[in-house]
Amino acid sequence: MTVPGDKSISHRAVMLAAIAEGQSEIRNWLAAGDTEATLGAMRDLGARIERDDANSLTIHGGGLRESERPLNLMNAGTGIRLLAGIMAGQDFPSVLDGSAQLRRRPMKRITDPLTLMGADIASNDGAPPLRIRPAALRGISYEMPVASAQVKSAILLAGLFADSPTTVIQPGPARDHTERMLRSLGVDVCQGGVDGNRITLAPKERLAPLNMTVPGDVSSAAFLLAAGLLTPDSDLTIRGVNLNPTRTGIIDALGEMGADITISNLDEQAGEPIGDIRARTSQLKGIEIGGETVVRMIDEFPILMVAALRAGGETLVRDAKELRVKETDRIAVMAGELRKLGAEIEERQDGFRILGPQTLTGAKVDGHDDHRIAMSLTVAGLIAAEGALVADAACANDSFPGFAEALISCGARMILS
């Protein structure tokens, strides 16, 4: 089977195509809640976007104009943070806002460095809405306190409009989709320092148009892979998945746990490595995860928690405090919902500890308007002795439209209501 286009790349493709010169073509774009919010915001900013079908876009770039209303990013944390970098360099004001959930998410991590660049940004005590007024931006050298692709990207995107080069120094690896895509559009982006963690971007007034097929999202694939590993007699191959090394921490972690995972048909699309991933039923063992691996799988810890419940021995996760400020506090919410299914989980401030294998019972659980929570609980229901009723499961559409139907097509016993 296949999975929807990569969410992170889909956000970036729409934004950069809108400010590029000429006509961009984007195929296998993710048409989901978060990315649709970004697309809607770019339309409000004057971008002319045509859809051949839900997942194929033609975007006529050439610049943005002032929106008549606040830009509604809904639940899209990536959307609002990256767009703030672009809007900081425009010659007109803008307001970036979103849902009640988004208004709870921290924005100082981007507004502080953007302010150092000269941006004029006001927030609601460090949270959305963000009110941005025109300002002359200057290039800076900024050392990030923690590795974050969203922070890095916001600074680099603002750097396109600065008066001199902008340098970001990250303490460890973080997703590099922005750098790869900017290079494909003709922007001078150089990497140096230890392990390439010093990124310098030269300002660029005109970007070349974008022509790409978005690879399958490895974060979405992770939920199907886990289902294949944990349910009896399963053999699942997912084709054309993004294998960017900054994103494959979950595959490495599952492999260390003893998962029967193989990768084949390696290729490349717009600078992004892709391939097919095969997963077969496996007996997993507990491991310890921390440090740089956490950044490379930060979105996959909810499903990792489910896998750890079926693994023999201790699974210990540390250095993952970032999970507490995602769409939800994913440590607390996942632990609380899985306890309803009979799980025993020790929460820690920066992670969790699980002793397995454990047997899950049956219960009603809730997705909490968090797509990764809902999908993880759905997989947990597949391995629970009495199944599970997942309320608010539709929020999976924020990143994986048709997730439940995809599981059913693989043989999962599920009822949709």
Buried (B, 14 or more C-beta within 10 A) or exposed (E): EBBBBBBBBBBBBBBBBBBBBBBBBBBBBBBBBBBBBBBBBBBBBEBEBEEEEEBBBBBBBBBBEEBEEBBBBBBBBBBBBBBBBBBBBBEEEBBBBBBEBBBEBBBEBBBBBBBEBBBBBEBEEEBBBBBBBBBEBBBBEBEBEBBBBBBBBBBBBBBBBBEEBBBBBBBBBBBBBBBBBBBBBEBEBBEEEEEEBBBBBBBBEBBBBBEBBBBBBBBBBBBBBBBBBBBEEBEBBBBBBBBBEBBBBBBBBBBBBBBBBEBEEEEEBBBBBBBBBBBBBBEBBBBBBEEBBBBBBBBBBBBBBBBBBBBBBBBBBBBBBBBBBBBBBBBEBBBBBBEBBBBEBEEBEBBBBBBBBBEBEBBEBBBBBBBBBBBBBBBBBBBBEEBBBBEBBBBBBBBBBBBBEBBBEBEBEBEEE
